[in-house]
Amino acid sequence: MFKLTNILKNRDIILPVGVVLIVAMMLIPLPPPLLDVLLTINIAFAVTIMLVAIYTKEPLQYSTFPTILLVATLFRLGLNVSSTRLILLQANAGQVIDAFGSFVVGGNYVVGVLIFIILVIINFIVITNGATRVSEVAARFTLDAMPGKQLSIDADLNSGLIDEASAKKRRQEIEREADFYGTMDGATKFVKGDAIAGIIITIINIVGGLIVGVWQQGMSPPDAASTYTLLTVGDGLVSQLPALIISSATGIIVTRAHSDANSLSEDMGGQLFDNPRVLTLVAALMIFLSIVPGLPFLPFVIIGAIAGSAAYYKYKFIKEQEESAIQAASIDQTKTKKSLKKGPENVMDLLSIETLELEIGYRLVALLDTDKSGDLLDRITQIRRQTAMEMGIILPSVRVRDNLQLGPNSYQIKLKGLPIEGGEVLPGKWLAMDAGTVVEPSPIKGIKTVEPAFGLPALWIDTSSKEQAEALGYTVVSPSAVVATHLTEVIKKHAGELISRSDVQSLLDNVKKKSEALVEDLVSEDLSVGEIQLVLQNLLRERISIRDLGTILETLSNHCKISKNPDYLTEQCRMALARNICKQNLSPDGDLVALTLSPEVEQTILEGLSDDGQSLNIDPVFLQNVLTSLGQEVENCLTTLGIQPIVLCSGVIRLPFRRLIERTLPQLTVMSYNEVTPQTNAKSVGVVKASTDSSVYS
């Protein structure tokens, strides 16, 4: 059997059916008893809305209020139409309207009209206008504050203070807040329109009642005025009372600020009556007024006594709280003195530093604001993903902050608290870089500069010149892209310093999910996490990806029994990663463009190696000649082919030679012949030579 409880449980049916019935109520005549029930429901519904508004902690908890306001207004107008029909047709609109017209105003329709006018004035001019204005201001300020709130969320996310889930939740709350206040700005117009409609309906009922009573019912004008005016006033009072209550609820909602208290009552009670001095002054004033001649003594004395009693108990309560606070402070002070004896532990928090930071001038803050097309934070997020894919490491959170000590258009990148590189960008302009493909002379005009990441000549140009610059062969990028590219290059250059021991442990744990035996055997018996970290750092210093960590660990497991020297293990891992290294250094044509060392240079370096391979003794003149020759060959290759070559040498001297040139040519890749796979087409474009009179120091 179909039960009523099944309908009540299904709220998706109740609401649309209710709205349809409200609309039908405007068309279908209702009997007076049913109208009495609906009018009573209307009053109860209004009181419910008011109480929920009072007990709401913050406006978003009552997010359906605008829709409820619309439904309540529609319901009340439907009742007005039904009651008007009964008043004009039958001169009888039920017991509720009759009671308000007779009992509430004492049967005097003049008093009833005046009370109705007063209620309309209170509702329309005072409450509704105020609530409408507050809604407009709240909506405007909420929308204006959205960019700052979103920027704060993005900054907290990038600094690691919150995770992705928390950031998503906070963004949704901001969106809900903006939607709510924007909707409330329009919903308050329902209340205003309802008040106007109440006035018009009342005038229509009075005029129409006089016409119907005198012309159609044959009543005398005084009788018609008395009968229809009382009914109309009763109907107006029945309608305006819920309207006034709902208007007050609207005002409470739009003026409600966020609070940690349980309800509005607790907020108001605490803020109004928490100061005993105020209560004491009120009590003194009431006692003074009670003895003024002509004023009633008893009311002022009673209120004064109540205020005085409240002030006394409030003073007493505050004194007890102060004594409790003193005792708690004494206990905390004792604990603090004990903790101070422990020494350095109290300043441990001051010793922590951020691994990677990006500081920007105040004009570059717009690059972080998504509402102003700022995409720097999104680019930093992409850099972290790109670093994981290309280098195989998890980049720590990049802390982005503004620094007023920097130039307004400047930025600097910090590594472990110290600035290492920086640059300057111009917001609102585009950086047009000349990579050697621009036809001279270029008609593009702009501010000359140097691209900070690669040192290319460039121009800062306006947006209107962007398409023309691209057509002439310039590479055009936004200021955010310049900063992000520079940050990416810094990360690649210092990747070895960014991977910590805890990061290595996390990478090992990830590999352990698939190769548990490999990781456990290697770490527990052969190598420590610290020794593995040294090998990974050596690879990252030369921009070798460690994403294929399984191959690296297998190589370490195979060779660590021979030697645990990090340099030896690094070279073995490089040979195991030969395919990746070759692929990383291939030219656009698919060739491995290389410079080779002459046999004399290789022999001299080999003879200068110590027995353990850790030191190298070379004639400074010979070294200078080698560096000069190498620089010339690299420049020739860049000029003729437009390609950065690599250096090929024997495996024994690869690492020593790399260390010789890393300060002069840090971007130059040095590979051994053992790292060139059979499938790779190595193409020699030059030979590095030196003077034959070089001698070796022993």
Number of C-alpha atoms within 10 A of each C-alpha: 3 6 7 8 8 9 12 11 10 10 11 10 11 12 12 11 11 13 14 10 15 19 14 12 19 19 13 12 14 17 14 19 13 11 22 19 13 15 24 13 12 22 19 13 15 21 17 15 21 20 12 16 26 16 14 20 21 21 20 18 11 16 18 12 22 20 13 14 22 16 17 22 21 18 21 24 21 19 24 23 17 21 30 24 20 20 25 21 14 10 20 19 26 21 14 19 27 20 18 22 28 18 12 15 21 12 18 16 22 14 15 25 21 13 17 24 17 12 19 22 14 14 24 21 13 12 19 26 19 18 25 23 15 18 25 18 14 19 23 15 13 19 17 12 13 17 17 13 15 20 18 15 19 22 19 16 22 21 19 14 12 14 12 12 10 13 18 13 11 15 17 12 13 19 14 14 19 22 17 22 25 18 18 27 22 15 21 27 16 21 27 20 13 21 25 13 14 21 15 11 19 23 16 14 23 23 15 16 26 25 18 19 23 17 13 10 13 12 16 13 14 11 14 22 20 19 22 25 26 27 33 32 31 29 30 29 26 25 23 23 19 23 27 21 20 26 29 19 25 28 22 18 25 26 16 16 11 11 13 9 14 12 16 19 12 14 14 11 10 12 10 12 15 16 14 21 14 13 22 19 15 19 23 15 14 21 21 14 17 19 14 10 8 8 11 12 16 12 13 19 20 15 16 24 16 14 21 21 15 18 23 14 12 18 17 13 12 14 12 12 12 12 11 12 12 12 12 12 12 12 11 12 12 12 11 12 10 11 13 12 10 9 10 9 10 12 9 9 8 7 6 10 12 15 19 22 23 19 21 27 20 18 16 24 18 18 21 22 19 17 14 10 10 18 19 23 22 15 16 22 14 13 18 18 16 16 19 16 14 14 21 18 25 18 20 18 18 23 19 22 16 16 16 12 11 14 14 18 16 19 23 21 25 20 19 15 13 14 14 11 15 19 17 21 24 18 17 13 19 25 28 29 24 20 13 13 11 16 11 8 6 11 10 14 12 16 12 13 17 17 22 18 18 10 10 15 15 21 23 24 21 15 12 10 15 19 11 13 23 14 10 16 17 24 18 21 15 20 23 24 17 21 26 21 19 20 23 18 13 18 21 19 16 17 24 21 15 20 20 16 15 12 16 18 15 14 16 22 15 14 17 15 10 11 13 13 10 16 20 14 12 19 17 10 9 15 16 11 15 15 17 23 20 20 21 25 23 19 21 23 16 20 20 21 24 22 16 13 16 17 14 22 18 15 19 24 20 13 15 17 10 10 11 15 13 19 17 18 25 22 21 21 22 20 20 17 20 18 16 17 20 21 15 13 18 19 15 8 7 13 16 22 23 24 23 24 19 14 13 15 21 20 12 18 22 19 17 20 18 12 9 7 15 10 11 21 15 20 16 13 14 21 18 13 17 19 19 14 18 23 15 14 19 22 16 16 19 13 12 8 12 13 16 18 26 21 24 24 23 17 16 16 19 20 20 18 18 18 14 15 17 14 9 11 14 13 14 16 18 21 25 20 15 17 22 19 17 9 8 15 14 19 13 16 16 21 16 23 21 21 15 9 8 17 14 15 11 10
